[in-house]
């Protein structure tokens, strides 16, 4: 009986670990998942994911930033109306706000405001250090790319 409880515990822990991998470096994602994200139209050939987080299974939920954009997706096979794919290339982002939550029931997120007035959220459910790292790195990448685009425009 004790072995059965231990085995059940291991299975449950493995299940949750598989569903919520936490913040990962893009290079750690399998080729299968990278190809899936490409099929969603969220990765170009010369683009690579820097950091990635999922609140469920990667084929259902993804929040990440690349060397060219910030993106989030949710695919709901049972209710396609709840599915979404959101992204913005760095030059098209007007501002980004960080929303941190310390309560475990709430998920921290970046609110991305696009120049066209649209906005979307990029969720990260990780410990506070990993969440801050994701948020700060994403904002830094945006600032760097936006500045580079501005310099290029001014040189023209």
CORCOR-V728174 format. One record per pair of residues at least 12 apart in sequence whose ideal C-beta (glycine too) atoms are under 8 Angstrom apart, sorted by sequence separation. I is the first residue (numbers start at 1). J is the second residue. If there is no record, write none. Layout:
# CORCOR-V728174
I:J, I:J
This chain:
# CORCOR-V728174
37:49, 52:64, 61:73, 72:84, 73:85, 98:110, 99:111, 109:121, 110:122, 51:64, 61:74, 72:85, 73:86, 97:110, 109:122, 50:64, 51:65, 60:74, 61:75, 71:85, 72:86, 96:110, 97:111, 109:123, 110:124, 34:49, 49:64, 50:65, 60:75, 71:86, 72:87, 96:111, 108:123, 109:124, 49:65, 50:66, 59:75, 60:76, 71:87, 96:112, 97:113, 107:123, 108:124, 122:138, 49:66, 50:67, 70:87, 71:88, 96:113, 107:124, 108:125, 48:66, 69:87, 70:88, 95:113, 107:125, 47:66, 48:67, 69:88, 93:112, 94:113, 29:49, 42:62, 47:67, 69:89, 70:90, 93:113, 94:114, 27:48, 47:68, 68:89, 69:90, 93:114, 94:115, 26:48, 36:58, 47:69, 68:90, 92:114, 93:115, 26:49, 29:52, 36:59, 43:66, 70:93, 92:115, 108:131, 26:50, 44:68, 88:112, 92:116, 25:50, 26:51, 33:58, 37:62, 110:135, 25:51, 26:52, 33:59, 70:96, 86:112, 88:114, 102:128, 24:51, 25:52, 37:64, 42:69, 108:135, 23:51, 24:52, 100:128, 110:138, 23:52, 24:53, 29:58, 42:71, 110:139, 23:53, 88:118, 22:53, 42:73, 100:131, 21:53, 88:120, 100:132, 21:54, 40:73, 20:54, 86:120, 20:55, 40:75, 86:121, 100:135, 20:56, 37:73, 84:120, 19:56, 21:58, 98:135, 19:57, 26:64, 18:57, 26:66, 70:110, 98:139, 70:112, 96:138, 42:85, 96:139, 41:85, 40:85, 42:87, 96:142, 72:120, 72:121, 93:142, 72:122, 71:122, 72:123, 90:141, 55:107, 70:122, 90:142, 93:146, 91:145, 90:145, 91:146, 90:146, 65:122, 64:122, 91:149, 63:122, 90:149, 63:123, 63:124, 61:123, 55:123, 70:138, 53:123, 55:125, 53:124, 53:125, 65:137, 70:142, 53:126, 65:138, 67:141, 65:141, 65:142, 68:145, 67:145, 53:134, 51:133, 51:134, 51:137, 50:137, 51:138, 50:138, 50:141, 23:124, 22:125, 23:126, 22:126, 20:125, 23:130, 22:130, 23:131, 23:133, 23:134
